[in-house]
Amino acid sequence: MPKDSGNRSPRQKSRGNTERALSPVRRGASATAAASPPWRNEALSAAFWVFAAAIFFSPLIFFTAVTRNPYIIQNIIFRSLTAVAVLLLLFSKKGHITFAKTYLDKPLAAYGILISLSLVAALIYYPQWKTAYFVFWGKRMIFFVFNCLAVFYISFLMAKDSYYKKILIYVLVATASISAFYAIMQYTGHEFIWPQNLHHYGSRSVSTFGNPNFIASFEVVIIILCLWGFSASVKALSTILWGLVFSLNVFALLITQTRSSWGGAGVALFIYFIFALKKGLWRKTTIAVFLLFLIAWVFPKLAYLKDQPSVFSRITSSANLSNSGDAASLNQRLLIWDASLRMIRRSPVLGHGWGSFEIRYPVEQGKIIAEKPEFGGMRTHANNSHNEILEQLSQLGIVGFFLFAAIWIVFFFRTSRAYFEGGSLLILACVASAAGFIADNMLNVTLNFPMPVMAFWAAVGIAVAESSRGEYIVSRKLKTALALKIISVALVIFFIKKQADYFKGEMDYFTGFTRSRMGDIARAAEDCLKSWRYYHWNTDNNYELGNCYMRLGKYDRAVWAYKEALKANPGYDEIYYNLAIAYQSMGKADEAEKNYREAAVINPVSAEYFLALGNHFLREEKARDIKKAEEFYSRAFELKPDSPDIVNNLAYVYMLKGDLRKSYELYKKAMEINPAYDTAKRNLESLLPRLGIPVEKWRDKAIAAVKAENFAGALPLFREIIDANPGDAGAAFYLGNCLTSLKRFDEAASVYERLVKFYPGEKNFATNLAKIYYMRGDRKKAVNFLEEISPNFPRDKDIDRLLNTFRGVGGHF
């Protein structure tokens, strides 16, 4: 463990000191409670080792073919081990209950009480979604207890003992370094775990974290701890090792290309470098800065994807919105922030309830897109607001935000005071990393995800331990300690079992999902049902189960499964849409309409939903309403004017209304989009005589001209027929032949290419096109085209004869 640099007075050295020599094991049992560090008994040591194992193993374990999300196992392992560690800590002294005492207890308690009570506000505002709100609130409460509070308090106690402080820091750094090494392997094209290189994020390595943003935020904390080790090392070998580990983790941070984390790391490094100079660390600070620039220069040169941007170009691209990817990312972020602000305005004081953002966001997003259709292409699914200030305000209101801010005001005030009064360099490192992590989360979401936030709260715990003095561990003797211990053990066992059940459910869901994609629907439904039995509120599983029941024709079961999905999360428009189809299949028109409308509210830019609503008002006898059908078809047409189904249905409505001319023009448009669309073709042909368009007279004249070999005279007639009826394939066929006879091969090829595109099964269209290619001197293209289409006409003698001719091996045409 490196020693802190800098001179301190004897009085100053007492603040935040955590020397192992203070342990009661060495001082004796007469030590007062106020000055006593942790009892070094087996239970407390076991708690620390279990927690260290949770930190080390959980971010490194993932499965490639067991669950749909390979990283689900990480949080299950972490929470299960942490629950055991908490239990061992609480009952580390026989007949007593033991807990930590810190200067953050009161603000954390106030904040914890508020988020606990925030469920009440959510249930008052949205009673129709009570199950979903309870589920999301419950998830966030578990996250707060095990991924935030438990990490903070156990890290705090470990940091109060010099031996376990070393264990905690080394474990954090070791975990990050192993993951960093794997990230570099992925980055250089050496993937040895996945069956193929991952390209979900391009050249942005995901390592063992599954998301470049997660490992990036984790590294914001770790690189500062590594820098502390490098700065405080005395021996040359230790300095070199810390320098190498620092370089490795900085490299991993750069590989992620997560600009918000780069910014957070910049904040952390700036704070550390500026205030480390107080300790006189000019030489090592200079070396560290040199290493940073060297790594930034080297890193893009090792990428196996050669379009890897440099650090500078990646940063400057943020200001250059000509890059479509950056512009889309910014617009999505703006959409999310706009939705967050709307949530805040709707309930500014108490918010919408902790964990409510993911539920409320789709509705708010739908309203924004309805008002600003230009954002339609930016629709996204958002778990969080991508800005921690908006995250707190939207869910907990002004009250919650100020309580959240109070935690960090106290934290930064107390740690800063301790450092400037002569506190250790480790305080500075942990404070800088915490500040960098929070800065990162002004554009990121990692304060709300288990693996990255683990490093954050561990750093906070260490900083508080280093900056506090006096009583920090309290043991209360309880007459009911044994009963409480039994109950707590039972609760922990129950909690771990539920974690295991959740994982089993994820495994069954993945199996069912895989089988569904392979067409084994019956067994897929069985697997998804098993998953539901393990855990009722997996939205994805319940949705997949509903889809399986739909494909099996079990519409009543599909309705049940879709409703289960909506209980867990009512924010998915596709679930409402499929539920509407299920109700429609059961003949329940009113329920179908209700769910179609709900889908359209959440996603007001889905032409499919408005088409379905138009069909509902046109086809359902009880609900038949031509005016409403026209309204919804018109909206669908605005959203997707190139859909032949929408155009055809809207044309049919105008035909029912007696507006034959408008109906005809729309049918023509449908045929221009897809000339092989038989329904629109029949409808259009029925209108031609009613509108007095003499297509058949033109046809007779054109064919007569062809028979007289007056191809030039036939051309305008066939074009007029096609203009009147773009779906008249016969007229197009004759047109192509006339152009060929006139040796206007390019025009003829254009006509036949369109025919082949929409009528791939018509051999005459295909062979004529091949002949045209050949006649205009493009033999290679003729051969390639025939080889491409020959599977559509197996063992066809005409095709084979043409191929032989074009290849120059005999035959003629």
N, C-alpha and C positions, 0 to 999 in steps of 0.2 A: 504494500500500500504506500503510495507516495506521501511524503511529508509536506505539510503546508510551508510555504515560504513566507518570509516577512517577520518582523519583530513585533512582539506585543508585550505590554506590561503585564506583571503578575495578575493584576485585577482583571485586565482584558481577557487573559487566557482562561479565566473561569467561565466566561460566557459561552454556552453552547459546547463545552468540552464533553467528549463522550469516551474518554479513555477507559479501557477495560479495567485498569487498576482500581476504578471506583466501584467495581462490582462487589456486592455483599459477600460473594464467595471469598473474596480476598480481604474485605474490610471487617467481616464478622457480622454476626446477627444483630448486633446492637445498633446498626445504622438506622437512622430515622427514616420514616416513610417519605418525608419530603425530599430527601437527598438520594434515596435508593434507586439505582437502575434496576433493570429486570432481574428477577430471580433466575439464576442460570440452572434451572431444573430441567429434567428430561422433557416434560410436556412443552415448555416454552421453546426449548431447542428444536423439538420435533415440529412445532408450529412454524418456526422460521425455515427449517429445511423443506417442509412440504410447500411452503409458499415459494421458496427459491426454485423448487422443482416446477411449480406452476409457471413461473416466469420463464424458465429456461426451455421447457419442452413445448408448451402450448403454441407459441408462434411458429414452431418449426415442423409441426405435424400436420399433414394434409393427405387426403386420399384422391386418387385420380379417377377411380371408377366405382365409387361406393355411394356417394351422394351427388346430387346435381351441382351443389355448391361444395367444392372440395374442402373448403375451409371451415365448415360448420363445426367440425370436431374440435377446433382450437378453443372456442369459447366454452364448449362443454367441458373439456379437460380443465381449463383454467378455473371456471366457476366451481367445479366439483372439488378440486384440490384446495382452492381458497376457502371453501366452506369448511373443509376439514381443518385447515389452519386456524380459522376463526374459532372453531369449537375448542381446539387444543389450547388456544390462547386464553379464551374466556375462563376455562376451568383448569388453568395451569397450576393453581394453588389449591390444595385440598380444602374443601369446605368453604371456599371463597369464589367470588366471581371477579375476574380481573379485566381491567380495560385501561386503555391509554387516556392520557389527559394532555390536551394541547391548547394553544391559544386560538385555534380555529374551531374549537368545539361549538361555541355559541352560534357563529354565523352558519356553520354547516348544519347545525340542528334546526335553526330557523328556516333555512332553505329546504331541508328535508321534510319538515312539517308542512311547508307550503306545497311542495310537489305531491305529498301524500294527500292533502286535502283538495288538490286541483281536480281530482277525479269528480268531486261533487259538482264543480262548475261545469265540467264536460257533460255530466249526466243531466244537468238542468237545461243546458243549451240544446243538447242533441239526444233526447231520450230514445229516438228511433234507432240510434246507433250504439246503444248502451253496451252491447257485448263487445263490439270492436273497440270502443274507448277503454273498456275495462282490460281487454287483452293488451292493447298498446301501452296503457298506463302501467299494467303489471310488468310488461317487459322492461319498461324504462325504470321502474322501481327496483327490479332485480339488478339491472345494470348499475344503478346508483349505489346500491348496497355492496355488491360484490366487485364491480369493476372500478368503482371510485372510492367509496369509504373504506372498504376492507384493504384495498391496495395502499391507500394513504396511511391508515393507522398501523398496519403491520410494517410497512416501510419505515414509518416513524420509529417504532420500537426497535426494529433491527438496526437503524442508524444510531440509536442510543448506545449501542454496544459496538466497540471498534471492530471486533471479529466479524460479527454479522453484517456490519456496515460494509466491510470488504466483500463479503459473500454477495450481498445485494448488488453492489456496483459491478463486480466482476461478472455476475450472472447476466445482468442487463447487457453489458458490453459483449460478452461471449455470444449471447443469443443474436444480437444485432450483427455481429461480425460473421457468424456462420451464414446468416441470411444474406448479408452483403456479398459474401463470396459466391453464393449461389446466384445472386443477381448478376454478378460480373460474368459468371459462366453463361447464363442466358443471353446476356448482352453480346458476348463474343461468339454466340452460336453454338455453345456446348451444353445442350440440354440433356441431362442424364436421369431425370425422373419422369417427366412427361414423355409420352410416346412420340411427340413431335414438338417443335418450337411453338411457343404461344405467340399468337399475333393479335390477341384481343386489343392490345394497346400499342401495336406496332413495335417499335424498338424500346418501349418503356418496360423494363423488366418488372415483373410482379413478385419475383422471388417466392418465399414461402408464405407471404402475406395475402396473395391473391389479388391485390390491387396496388398499383404503384403509389397511390396517394397514402395508403396505410403505412407501407414501409418508409415512405418519405418523411411522414410526421414522426414516426418512431426514431428515425435517424436524426431529426432535429434535436432531440434530447441526447442521443448517444454521442454525437460528435462533440458536444460540449463537455460531456463527462470524459471523453477521450482526451479532449484538449486540456481539461483539468489534470488528468493523469500525466499528460506530457509536460505540462507547466510545472507541476509539483514534484516531478521525479528528480532524484538527486544522482543516482547511479546512471552511468552511460548506457548500460544494457537496458535498464528500465525505460530510459528516455527513448531509445531507439524502438523498443517494442511498442510503447504508447504512440510514437510517431507513425509506425506502420499501421497500427489498428485505427488510428485517427484517419490516415489516408484511405484505408480500405472502406471505412464507413462514409467518408465524404464522397468517394467514388460512387458508392451505391446511391447516395442521395442525388447526385448529378444524373445518374442513369435513369432515375424515375422520371426526370423532366417535369416534375411537379413544381410549377413556378410559385405557387402559394407557399410551398414548403421551402423553396429556395429563399423566398422573402422572409419567412419565419426564421430560417437559419441565419440569414443576414442580420436580422434584429438581434438574435442570440449572440452571434459572434461579435457584433458591434458592442453590445453591453459588456461582454466578457473582456474583450481586448481593452476597451477604454478603462474599465475599473480594475482590471488585473495590473495595469501599470502602477496602481497604488502600491502593489507589492514589489515593484521594481523589476518586473518580468520583461524587460525590453528585448533581451536577446531571444528568448524562446517565443515571444510574440512575433518577432520578425521572421523566425524560422517557420512558424505556423502559417503566417500570411504567404510566405514563399511556397509552401506546400500546397496551399489552396489554389494559387495561380497555376502551379505546375500541373495539378490534377485536372483543373478546368481546361488546360491546353491539351492534355493527353487524351482525355476520356472519349471524345468523338472519333478518334483515330482507331479505336479498338472495336468499334461496332461491326457486327457481321452484316447489318443492313446499311448500305453505303450512303443512304440519304440522311444519315444522322446529323442533326443540327449541332452547331457549337453552342456553348453556354451563352455567349453574347447574342447569337442570332435567335436563340430560343427566348431570351429575355426581350429583345427588341421586337420580336414578332407580336408581342402583346399589344404594342402600340400600332401595329400595322394590320388593320382590319381587312386588307385586301386578301389575306389568307382566309379562304372560306371556312376552314376548320376553326380558326380562332374567332371569326365573326359569329359562327353558329354557337360556339361555346359561350361567348359573351351574351348573345341574345337569349340563350337558355337561362343563363344566370340572371339576366334582367327580368325574365319572365318569373322566375322563382322568387326574386326579391319583390316584385310587384305583388305577387300572391301573398307573400309574407306581410307586406304593408297593409293589404286589404284585411287580412286576419287581425292585425293589430287594431285597425280602425273599428272593426266590428266589436272587439272586446278589449279595450285598451288597459283596463285596470287589472283584471285577473286572467286575461288570456283565454284560451280554449281548452286548457287542460294539458298536463304533461304527457307527451307522447302523441299529441293530436295532429302534428303537422302532416304526417303522411296520409292521414284520413281526410283532412280538410283541403289539402293542396289540390287534388284533382278537380274539386268543385270550383275553387277560386280560379284555377287555371282555365277551366271551361268558360267562366264568366268573362275573363280577360280576352280570350280568343274570340268569343262572340262579339265583343266590342271592337277588338283589333284583329281582324282576320289575318293580317300580315304575319302574326305570330303563330299561325296554324302549323307551319312546318317545324316549329320549335317545341311542340308538345313533348313532354318528358315525364318520367316518373321520378319524383323527388322524395327521398326519405327525410331530408333535412333542408334547412334554408340556405346553406352555404355561406352563412354569416352568423357567428355565434350571438351577436347582439340581437339580430332579428329572430334567431332561434328562441332565445329566452323571452323576448317581448311577445312574439306571436303565440306562445304556448302558456306563459305564466304572467303576461302583462307587465305593467310598470312595477307592481309590487315585487313580482318574481325577479325581474331584472335587477332591481336595487339590492335585493338580498343576495343575488348571484354576484353582483359587483362588490358587495360588502366583503365577501369571502376574500376576494383578490386585493382589495384595498388593505385589509388587515394583513394578509400574507406579504405583500410587497413592502408595506411599512415596517413590519417587524423584522423581516429578513434584511432589509436595507439598513435599518438601524443597527442590527447585530453586526453586519459586515463592516460598516463604517466605524464601529466601536472596537474593531480589531478582530472580527470574526474570521473564520477559516475561508480559504479560497474555494472550498467545496460549496459554501453558501452561494457565492457568486455564480459558480457553474450551474447549480440547480435553479437559481432564480433566473439566470439568463436563458436556460433551456425552457423553463416554464413560460417566460415572456415570449420567446420565439414560437412556442407551440400555440399560444393564444393568438399571436399575430398571424400565424399560418391559418388559423380557423376563422379569420375574418373573410376568407375565401374558400375555406375547406370545411369538412364535416367530421374530422377525426376525433374531436372531443366526444363524439357520440358513437364511437365504434370501439369494441373491446381491446383489440391488440395494441393499436397505437396509444390509446388513452392510458394503458397500463404503465407505459414508460413515463408519461406525464405525471400521473399521481404518485408514482414512486419517487420521482425527482422532487415533487412538492413535499412528500413525507420526509425525505432526507433533509431538505432545506429547513423545514420546521424543527426537526430534531437538532440540527446544528445551530439554530438561532434561538433556542429556548433553554431555560434553566429552571430549576426548582422541581417540584413534583411532576412526574410525567407518566407514572403508572400507578393505578389505584386498585386496591384489592378490598372488597367488601365481604365480610363474613356473613353468610346467610344460613339460617336454620333449614331453609328449603333448598339448599344448594344441590343436594343429591337428586331431589325430584326434578329440579330445574335442569340438571345435567342430563337426566334420563330423557326428559322432554326434548331438550336441545339435540341430543343424539338422534332421537327418533325423527326430528324435523330435518336434520342434515341427511339422514338416510333417505327420507322421503324426497328431499330436494334432489339428491343425486340420482335416485330412481327416475324421477320425472325428467331429469336431463338425459338419462339413458333412453327413456321412452321416446323423447323428442328425436334423438339420433336414430333410433330404430324406425321411427316414422319417416324420417328423411330418407333412410335407406329404401324403405318400401315404396316411397313416392318415386325415387329415382328408377327403381326397377319397373314400376308401373308406367312411368313416362317413357322409358326405353321400349318397353313392350308395345305401348300405344303407337310409337313411331314405326315399329316393325309390323304393325297390323294385327297383333295378337290382342284384340280389344277386350275379350272376355277376361283373360288373365290379368290384363292391365287394370281393369276395374276392380278385380279382387285385391290386387296389390295396393291400389289407392285407398280402398276401403279399409284395409289393414292399417295403412298409415293414418287414416282418420281416427281409428280406434285408439291408436297411441297418442295422438295429439289432434284435437278437434279443430284447431284454429290455424292450420296451414292453408292459406288462401290458394296458393299454387296447386297444392294437392287436391283440394276440394273442387277447384275449377277443372282440373284434368279428369277427376272422377265424373263430374257432370258431363264433360265431353264424351267420355267413354259410354256413359249411359245413353246419351243422345244417339251415338253411332250404333248402339245395340237396340234402339227403338224403345227403351224403357224411359218414357218421357216423365212419368211421375217421379221416378228415382232421380232423373236429371234435375228436375225442379228442386228436389230436396238438397242435392249436392250443391247446386248453384247458390241456394239460399245459405247453406253452410259457409260457402266461400264469402258471401257478402256479410255474414255475421262477423267474420274475421277481419274483413277490410272492405268497406262499401265504396271504395274509390276507383274500382276498375270498370270502365264503361263496357268492355267486351263481355263481362259476366252478365250485366243487365241485358245486353243484346242477345246472348245465347239463352238466357232465361226467358226472354220474350219469345224466341223461336220455339222453345219447349212448350210454353203455354199455348202458342198458336197451334202447335201440333196436337195439343190436347183439346183444341176447340174453345179455349178460354180467351176470347178476343179482348175483353176488358183488361185482363192481367197482362196480356201481350202488349197492348197499347201503352199501359203504364210503364212497363220496363223499357220499351223502345224509347219513350220520351226521356226516361232517366238516363239512358245511354247517350242520347243526343245532348242532354244538358251538360254532362261531363265532357263529352267530345263533340263540340258543335261544328267541327270541320270534317266529320265523317259523312261523306255522301251516302254511304251504305245504310246508315241509320235512318236518314231522311227518305231514302228509297223504300226502306222497309215500312216506314210510317205511311208513305203514300200508298203502297200496296195494301196496307191494312185498311185504309179508308176507301179503297177502290174495290177490294175483293170480298171483304167481310160484309155480308148482307145487312146485318144488324147495325154495323158502324158505317155503312156506305155514305160517303159525303164527297161529292166531286170537287167542291170548292177546297176542302182541306187536302184532298189528294193532290190537287193542282199546286197548292201552297208548298207541300212537302217535296213534290217532284221538282218544282221550280228551284227550291233551295238546294236540292241535290244537284240539279243541273248547274247552278252557280258554282258549286264546289268541284264538280267533276264533269265538265262539258264534253269530254271525250269518251264517256261511258255510253255504249249503244243501248244498254238496258234502260238507263235513265232517260235518254232521249226518246226511245221508243214508247216508254210508259207516259211521258209527258205528251207526246204526240197523240197517244190514244185518248188521253183526257180531253184534249182540244177537239178530237173527232167526236167524242161524246157530247161536247158542248155545241157542236155544229160549226166550229171554226175550221172548215176543211182546208183552207189555204194555209193556215198556220200549222195545222196538223201535217199537211203534205211537206212543208219545208223542213219540219223536224224529222219526219221519216227519211227525207232525202239526206239529212245530216247523219242520221243513224247508219244509212247505207254507205255513206262516204267513209265513216269510221270503220265499218265492217260490212263489205258488200255480200258476205256470206251469211248474214244474220237473217234467217228465213222468216222469223216472225215479222220483223220490220218490212221485209220485202213483200210479204203477202199483204200486209196492211197498206203499203204504198201502192201496190198494183190495184188494190180495190178502189183507191181514190182517183187513179188516172182517168178512167172514163167519166167519173162524176165531175171532174174538173175540166173535162173536154180536151184533154191532152192526147192527141192522136198518135200514140206511140206505135200501134200496130200498122197504121198507114205508112209511117216512116220506115218501119221494118220491111214492109213489102217492097217499097221503092228501092231500098238499099240492097236487098237480096237480088232484085231484078238487075240492078246495076252491076252487082258482082258477077251474075251469070253472063252478062254482056261484057265482062272483063273491063268495065268502066270503074276501076278501083278508086281513081281520084274522085269520081262523082259519088261513090258510096261513102267515102270518108266522112263528109259533113253530116250525112244522115245518121251514121252509126254514132257519131259524137253527140248528136242531138238526142238520140235515144238514151245514151249513157248519162247525159246531163239531166234528162227527165227522170231516169231511174238508174242511179249509180250501182245498183245491185244486179243489173242485167248482164250476167256473165256471157250469155250468148252473143250479145252485141259487142262486148269487149273482145271476145274470141275472133269475131269477124273483123273487127277493127285491126287487131294484131295481124291477121292474115293479109288484109289490104295493104298495111304498111310494109309488110314483108315483100309482097308482090311489087311494090313501088321501090324496093330496095332501101327503104328508110329504116335500117336495122336498129339503130339506137332507139328510135321512138317505139318500134315494135317490141324491143326487149323490155322497155319500161312498162308497156301494157301487160306483157306476159309475166314479168316479175311480180306485179301486183296480183295477177290471177293465181300464180303458183303460191304466193304467200297466203292467200285466203282459201285456196282450194288445193291443198297439198296432195289430195288423193286423186286428182284428175290427171290421168296419164297424158292426154293429148296436150294439155297446157304445158306440162313439163317437157315433153319431147319437142314441142314447137320452140320452146325457149332455148333448149340445147342446140337445136338446128340453127337458130338465129345467131347464137354465140359462134358457132362453127362458120356460118356463112360470112360473118363480118371479120373472119380471120383470127378469132380467139379460140384456137383448138384446145389449149390447156384448160381454159375456163369451162368449155363444153364438157370435156372429160371429167374434170373435178365435180361439176354440177351433177352429171349423171351418176357418178360414184356416190355422191352425197345422198341422192334421192333413191338409189336402187334398193335400199332396204324397205322402202315403202311399196315396192313392186317386186317381190321375190320371184326369181326364176322367170322373169318376163322376157320373152324372145325378142320383142321389139327394142327393149332397152339394151339387151345384150348385143343385138345387131348394130345399134347406133354406137355403142361403145367400141366395138371392133372397128367400125368405120372410122371413127374419130381418132382411134389409136393407130390407124394405118395398117391394120392386119386383115383387110378385106371387107367386103360388103359395101352397100350404098344405101342412100335414103331418098 
